[in-house]
Amino acid sequence: MDWNSSIKGFKAYLLLEKSLSDHSIDAYLRDVGKLLEFVLIQKIDQTPDKLSRDDLTSFVYYINDLGLEAKSQARIISGIRAFYKYLIMEDVIHVDPSELLESPKLQRTLPDVLSYEEIDLILAGIDLSEPHSQRNRAMLETLYACGLRVTELITLKLSNYFPEEGFIKVIGKNNKERLVPIGSSAIKHINLYIETDRNHLSHIAKEAEDTLFLNRRGKGLTRVMIFLLIKNYVAKVGIQKTISPHTFRHSFATHLVEGGADLRAVQEMLGHESILTTEIYTHVDRQYLRDTMVKYHPLSHKQT
C-alpha cells in the first residue's frame, strides 16, 4: 500500500469510524506527514507497510533533533501509533513496528496561576455600574470559588444552584455530575446578579430558562465570550500574564493545596477521574491535611 492511499484510508477511518473532529483529524494527518517527510528526506524507498521498527526509531531521533518540545514529540509519536493501528486493522500489516516506540518523558509542570492578590485585583476592577457587570463579577467569582471548567460555567443550571446548602451541582465531562462547595462571596454576587439582572431580562429563550448565566438576549453565553471578558478585565488592571478561564481553575486548585487542603477532596471538586491528574498541583510527598474547601479557600474568609 503506497503512502497516498494509506493516508487517504487513514483519514476516512478517523472520520467515519472514530468520528473525530476536523481539527483532530488534521492533527493526526500532520503527524503522519512528518513521517513521510522523514522518509523522503532520508530517501528511504519504503511504503508505510514496509517500514521497520529501526526506521521508526530513527524517525524519533529525527524529530528530537529538530528541537521539538517533548510534548510535541509525544503527540507526533501518538499519531504514528494510531496510523499503524489502522494498518493492523486493515490487515495491511500483521506486526506493529510502532508498538515499542518510546515517547520522551514529559515533565509535568504547574500551569500558570494567579495569586490571590491578583484574583482580588481582577474582581475589584469590575465596574459594577456597567451593564452586565454584576453577572460578570458573579461568573468570575464562581470560576474561582468552584474551580469550574468554562463549559461547566456556561451550562450551570439555576436548578443546580443551592445557596442555602452552600453547593452547586456541576455537569462535567461525559455528563458526570458532582457537588462542589461554593463560598459566601460567590453566593452573594450570584444572588445580586439574579435579583438585579437576570430577573429583569425582558425575554428568556425557552432552551435557556434553567441556565444561570445569560446574555442580554436571554440566551446562554459562549466560551469565546468568557475568554474575551476575562482578557479585558485582566488588561484593565494591568496584569502582564496570559490568562484564560482555565487559569481561574488552576488557581483554585493551587491555592487550596497550598493552604493544606486534602488532595482527594480537591480531586473530587475538580472532577478529575484520577488522583494523578490532581497531583500536578503538589509534590507527591506533600502531607495531606485537614478537610474542606470552605476552610481553606481565600474567599471563604472574606467579609461580605
LINTA-V527132 format. One record per pair of residues at least 24 apart in sequence whose C-alpha atoms are under 10 Angstrom apart, sorted by sequence separation. I is the first residue (numbers start at 1). J is the second residue. D is the distance in Angstrom with one decimal. If there is no record, write none. Layout:
i j d
I J D
I J D
This chain:
i j d
35 59 6.9
38 62 7.6
56 80 9.0
77 101 7.8
146 170 9.6
148 172 8.9
149 173 9.5
163 187 6.2
254 278 9.7
257 281 6.9
258 282 7.8
263 287 9.2
264 288 8.7
269 293 8.7
7 32 7.7
34 59 8.9
35 60 9.3
38 63 8.8
77 102 8.3
78 103 8.3
119 144 8.3
162 187 9.2
163 188 9.0
253 278 8.3
256 281 9.4
257 282 6.8
262 287 8.6
263 288 6.4
265 290 9.8
266 291 9.6
7 33 8.7
77 103 6.7
142 168 9.9
161 187 9.3
254 280 9.2
255 281 9.1
260 286 9.2
261 287 9.6
262 288 5.1
263 289 8.2
265 291 7.2
266 292 8.8
35 62 9.6
76 103 9.3
77 104 9.4
163 190 9.2
253 280 9.7
254 281 5.6
260 287 8.1
261 288 7.0
262 289 5.2
263 290 9.8
264 291 9.4
265 292 7.1
266 293 7.8
34 62 9.9
35 63 9.2
74 102 8.8
75 103 8.8
116 144 10.0
163 191 8.6
253 281 6.9
254 282 7.8
258 286 9.7
260 288 6.9
261 289 5.7
262 290 6.0
263 291 9.2
265 293 7.8
3 32 9.7
7 36 10.0
34 63 8.5
74 103 5.3
161 190 9.6
253 282 9.6
257 286 9.4
260 289 5.3
261 290 6.0
262 291 5.7
3 33 9.7
73 103 7.3
74 104 6.2
250 280 9.9
251 281 9.6
259 289 9.0
260 290 6.9
261 291 5.9
262 292 7.6
73 104 7.0
74 105 8.4
250 281 8.3
257 288 8.8
259 290 9.9
260 291 8.5
261 292 6.7
262 293 8.8
4 36 10.0
71 103 9.2
72 104 9.5
73 105 9.9
74 106 8.2
148 180 9.2
257 289 9.1
260 292 9.8
261 293 6.9
3 36 7.7
70 103 8.2
71 104 7.9
73 106 9.8
146 179 9.9
147 180 8.8
260 293 9.8
261 294 9.7
70 104 5.7
71 105 8.6
72 106 10.0
146 180 6.4
147 181 10.0
259 293 9.7
261 295 8.3
262 296 10.0
48 83 9.5
49 84 8.5
69 104 9.3
70 105 7.1
71 106 6.4
145 180 9.4
146 181 6.7
147 182 9.7
260 295 9.7
261 296 6.5
48 84 8.6
70 106 6.1
71 107 8.9
145 181 8.2
146 182 5.9
158 194 9.7
256 292 9.3
257 293 9.7
259 295 9.2
260 296 7.3
261 297 8.9
69 106 9.3
70 107 8.6
71 108 10.0
145 182 6.0
146 183 8.1
256 293 6.9
259 296 5.8
49 87 7.6
144 182 9.6
145 183 6.2
256 294 9.6
258 296 9.1
259 297 7.8
48 87 8.9
49 88 9.5
144 183 9.8
145 184 9.2
256 295 9.3
257 296 8.6
259 298 8.9
57 97 9.4
64 104 9.0
142 182 7.5
145 185 8.4
146 186 9.0
253 293 9.8
256 296 5.9
257 297 9.6
6 47 9.1
7 48 9.6
31 72 9.9
35 76 8.9
56 97 7.4
57 98 8.5
60 101 8.2
141 182 9.5
142 183 8.6
145 186 6.6
252 293 9.8
255 296 8.1
256 297 5.9
6 48 7.7
31 73 9.6
34 76 8.0
35 77 9.5
50 92 9.9
53 95 10.0
55 97 8.9
56 98 6.8
60 102 8.5
141 183 9.1
144 186 8.8
145 187 9.5
255 297 7.0
256 298 8.4
3 46 9.2
4 47 9.6
6 49 9.0
33 76 9.8
49 92 6.7
50 93 8.5
52 95 9.7
53 96 8.3
54 97 8.3
55 98 9.7
57 100 9.4
60 103 8.4
142 185 9.0
143 186 9.1
255 298 7.8
2 46 8.7
3 47 6.1
4 48 10.0
31 75 7.9
32 76 7.8
35 79 10.0
48 92 9.5
49 93 6.0
52 96 8.9
53 97 4.5
54 98 9.6
56 100 10.0
57 101 6.7
60 104 9.3
141 185 7.4
142 186 5.6
253 297 9.4
2 47 5.3
3 48 6.3
31 76 4.9
32 77 9.2
35 80 7.8
48 93 9.3
49 94 9.3
51 96 9.9
52 97 5.8
53 98 6.3
56 101 7.7
57 102 8.5
141 186 5.1
142 187 8.3
252 297 7.9
1 47 6.6
2 48 6.9
3 49 9.0
30 76 8.2
31 77 7.6
34 80 9.3
49 95 9.5
51 97 7.5
52 98 8.5
53 99 8.5
140 186 8.5
141 187 8.7
252 298 9.3
1 48 7.3
2 49 8.2
28 75 8.9
29 76 9.8
31 78 8.4
32 79 6.8
33 80 9.6
49 96 9.3
50 97 9.4
51 98 9.6
53 100 8.1
54 101 9.6
138 185 9.0
139 186 8.3
141 188 9.6
142 189 8.9
1 49 6.8
2 50 9.9
27 75 9.0
28 76 7.8
31 79 5.5
32 80 6.0
49 97 9.2
53 101 7.8
138 186 6.2
141 189 7.6
142 190 8.2
1 50 9.1
27 76 8.7
28 77 10.0
30 79 8.5
31 80 6.4
32 81 9.6
137 186 8.7
138 187 8.1
140 189 9.8
141 190 8.5
28 78 8.6
29 79 7.9
30 80 9.9
31 81 9.9
32 82 9.4
138 188 8.3
139 189 8.6
158 208 9.9
159 209 9.9
160 210 8.9
28 79 5.2
29 80 9.2
31 82 9.8
32 83 7.2
138 189 4.9
139 190 7.7
157 208 9.0
158 209 8.4
159 210 6.5
160 211 9.4
161 212 8.4
27 79 8.0
28 80 7.9
31 83 9.1
32 84 9.9
137 189 6.8
138 190 5.0
157 209 8.9
158 210 5.2
159 211 8.3
160 212 8.9
136 189 9.4
137 190 8.3
138 191 8.5
155 208 9.3
157 210 5.3
158 211 5.6
159 212 8.3
25 79 9.9
28 82 8.1
29 83 8.9
135 189 7.9
136 190 9.6
138 192 8.3
139 193 9.5
156 210 8.5
157 211 4.5
158 212 4.6
28 83 8.1
134 189 7.0
135 190 7.3
137 192 9.9
138 193 6.8
155 210 9.2
156 211 6.0
157 212 5.2
158 213 8.4
134 190 8.1
135 191 9.7
137 193 8.6
138 194 9.6
155 211 6.3
156 212 5.9
157 213 8.3
134 191 9.7
135 192 8.4
136 193 8.7
154 211 7.8
155 212 7.6
156 213 7.5
134 192 7.1
135 193 5.2
153 211 9.8
154 212 7.8
155 213 8.1
134 193 5.3
135 194 8.2
153 212 8.8
154 213 6.5
155 214 9.9
133 193 8.8
134 194 9.1
153 213 8.1
154 214 8.3
132 193 8.4
135 196 9.2
134 196 8.0
135 197 7.2
134 197 7.4
135 198 8.2
132 196 9.5
133 197 9.3
134 198 9.9
156 220 9.9
132 197 7.1
155 220 7.6
131 197 8.9
132 198 9.3
154 220 6.8
155 221 8.5
154 221 5.9
155 222 9.5
14 82 9.6
153 221 9.4
154 222 7.0
14 83 9.7
154 223 7.3
13 83 9.8
151 221 9.7
153 223 9.1
151 222 8.5
154 225 10.0
10 82 9.1
11 83 9.5
14 86 9.1
150 222 9.1
151 223 6.7
154 226 8.5
10 83 6.7
13 86 7.7
139 212 9.7
150 223 6.4
153 226 9.3
9 83 9.9
10 84 9.4
139 213 7.6
150 224 9.6
10 85 9.9
138 213 8.9
151 226 9.8
7 83 8.4
10 86 6.6
150 226 7.6
6 83 8.9
9 86 8.8
10 87 8.2
13 90 10.0
135 212 9.7
136 213 8.9
150 227 8.7
9 87 9.2
135 213 7.1
135 214 8.3
6 86 9.3
10 90 9.8
135 215 9.1
6 87 8.0
9 90 9.4
132 214 9.6
132 215 8.2
132 216 7.9
131 216 9.2
1 87 9.6
6 92 9.4
140 226 9.1
180 266 9.8
139 226 8.8
180 268 8.2
181 269 7.8
140 229 9.6
179 268 8.5
180 269 5.4
136 226 8.7
140 230 8.2
178 268 7.7
179 269 7.3
180 270 8.3
1 92 7.4
178 269 7.4
179 270 9.9
180 271 9.2
1 93 9.8
153 245 9.7
178 270 8.9
179 271 9.3
136 229 7.8
178 271 6.9
136 230 9.0
150 244 9.3
151 245 9.8
177 271 8.5
150 245 6.0
176 271 8.4
149 245 7.4
150 246 6.9
136 233 9.9
148 245 8.7
149 246 6.3
147 245 9.6
148 246 8.0
149 247 9.7
150 248 9.6
172 270 9.2
173 271 8.1
147 246 8.4
149 248 8.9
150 249 8.9
170 269 9.5
172 271 7.0
173 272 9.3
147 247 9.3
148 248 8.1
149 249 6.8
170 270 10.0
171 271 9.5
172 272 9.6
173 273 9.7
144 245 9.0
147 248 6.7
148 249 5.9
149 250 9.8
170 271 9.1
143 245 7.4
144 246 9.4
146 248 9.3
147 249 4.1
148 250 9.5
143 246 8.5
144 247 8.8
145 248 8.7
146 249 7.7
147 250 7.3
143 247 9.3
144 248 5.1
145 249 8.7
147 251 7.9
148 252 8.9
140 245 8.4
143 248 6.1
144 249 6.1
147 252 5.3
127 233 9.8
142 248 9.4
143 249 6.5
144 250 8.7
145 251 9.7
146 252 7.2
147 253 6.9
126 233 7.0
141 248 9.3
142 249 9.9
144 251 7.2
145 252 6.8
146 253 9.2
122 230 8.8
125 233 7.1
126 234 9.9
140 248 8.1
143 251 9.8
144 252 5.5
145 253 9.8
124 233 9.9
125 234 8.7
143 252 8.3
144 253 9.0
122 232 10.0
123 233 8.3
126 236 8.9
183 293 8.6
184 294 9.1
122 233 6.3
123 234 9.4
125 236 7.4
126 237 9.3
181 292 8.7
182 293 8.6
183 294 6.5
121 233 9.6
122 234 6.2
125 237 6.4
181 293 7.0
182 294 7.7
183 295 9.8
121 234 8.9
122 235 9.2
124 237 9.2
180 293 9.0
181 294 7.2
186 299 8.3
122 236 8.3
123 237 9.6
183 297 8.0
185 299 6.3
186 300 9.1
119 234 9.4
122 237 6.4
182 297 9.7
183 298 9.3
184 299 7.6
185 300 7.0
189 304 9.6
118 234 9.2
121 237 7.0
122 238 9.3
183 299 6.7
184 300 6.2
185 301 8.9
188 304 7.3
121 238 9.6
122 239 8.6
182 299 9.8
183 300 5.3
184 301 8.7
185 302 7.0
187 304 9.8
121 239 9.1
182 300 8.7
183 301 8.9
184 302 8.2
185 303 7.8
186 304 9.7
118 237 9.1
147 266 9.3
183 302 9.4
184 303 8.6
185 304 6.1
184 304 7.3
118 239 7.7
148 269 8.7
149 270 8.6
147 269 7.4
148 270 7.1
149 271 9.7
146 269 7.4
147 270 6.2
148 271 9.0
146 270 8.0
147 271 9.4
114 239 9.5
114 241 8.7
113 241 9.2
166 294 9.4
112 241 8.5
113 242 9.8
114 243 8.4
119 248 8.2
112 242 8.4
113 243 8.4
112 243 8.2
112 244 9.9
119 251 8.7
113 246 9.3
114 247 7.1
112 246 9.5
113 247 5.8
114 248 7.4
111 246 9.5
112 247 6.6
113 248 7.4
114 249 9.9
116 251 8.1
111 247 7.8
112 248 9.6
113 249 8.7
114 250 8.4
115 251 7.3
116 252 9.3
113 250 6.0
114 251 5.8
115 252 9.8
112 250 7.4
113 251 4.9
114 252 9.1
111 250 6.7
112 251 8.0
113 252 8.7
115 254 9.4
116 255 7.8
110 250 8.5
111 251 8.8
113 253 9.5
114 254 9.3
115 255 8.2
113 254 7.6
114 255 9.3
112 254 9.9
113 255 9.1
111 254 9.3
110 254 8.7
146 293 9.1
145 293 9.2
145 294 9.5
146 297 9.6
145 297 7.6
144 297 9.5
145 298 8.9
145 299 7.2
144 299 9.0
145 300 8.5
141 299 8.9
108 277 9.8
110 279 9.7
111 280 8.5
110 280 6.0
111 281 8.5
108 279 9.5
109 280 6.8
110 281 6.2
108 280 6.6
109 281 8.6
110 282 8.4
108 281 9.7
120 298 9.9
120 299 9.0
116 297 9.8
117 298 10.0
116 298 7.3
116 299 8.9
